[in-house]
Amino acid sequence: MPNAARSMSAMVSSRELEMKWLEDNKELLATLSGKWIALEGGTLVGADVEFAKVSDKARSSGIVSPFILYVPESVPGSSIGL
């Protein structure tokens, strides 16, 4: 496997920076409930109620394999497990 492909594969599989962002930004996440979000490294790239808009925003920013997830709406007594 070429070095660039191996590097991309490692980046996509670990997603350590995105997971750290989720852990460090719980208050911001609460304001994004009910939306899809795209992260790249430690940066929030986009947020919208429509998956396609978030995906398009990430890809138009040059992100080949965006990290996109849905932030569930708050339910009293529950958490999103982060």
GIKAQUI-V35314 format. One record per residue. RES is the residue in three letters. PHI is phi in whole degrees, 0 to 359 (NA if undefined). NEAR is the number of other ideal C-beta (glycine too) atoms within 8 Angstrom. Layout:
res->{RES;RES}
phi->{PHI;PHI}
near->{NEAR;NEAR}
This chain:
res->{MET;PRO;ASN;ALA;ALA;ARG;SER;MET;SER;ALA;MET;VAL;SER;SER;ARG;GLU;LEU;GLU;MET;LYS;TRP;LEU;GLU;ASP;ASN;LYS;GLU;LEU;LEU;ALA;THR;LEU;SER;GLY;LYS;TRP;ILE;ALA;LEU;GLU;GLY;GLY;THR;LEU;VAL;GLY;ALA;ASP;VAL;GLU;PHE;ALA;LYS;VAL;SER;ASP;LYS;ALA;ARG;SER;SER;GLY;ILE;VAL;SER;PRO;PHE;ILE;LEU;TYR;VAL;PRO;GLU;SER;VAL;PRO;GLY;SER;SER;ILE;GLY;LEU}
phi->{NA;299;304;298;293;296;297;297;298;295;296;293;286;275;50;300;294;294;294;295;302;300;294;278;235;299;295;296;303;300;282;257;299;85;237;272;233;241;239;224;63;262;237;281;269;190;209;195;286;256;305;301;294;292;298;298;298;296;293;290;275;93;275;286;229;292;268;238;215;265;263;296;290;294;236;310;84;238;217;272;78;259}
near->{4;5;5;6;8;9;8;10;9;8;8;8;6;6;9;6;9;12;8;9;13;11;8;6;9;9;6;8;13;8;6;10;10;7;11;15;14;16;16;11;7;7;7;10;12;10;9;10;5;7;9;6;10;18;12;8;12;14;10;6;8;5;10;6;6;13;9;11;7;7;11;8;5;7;6;4;3;6;4;7;3;7}
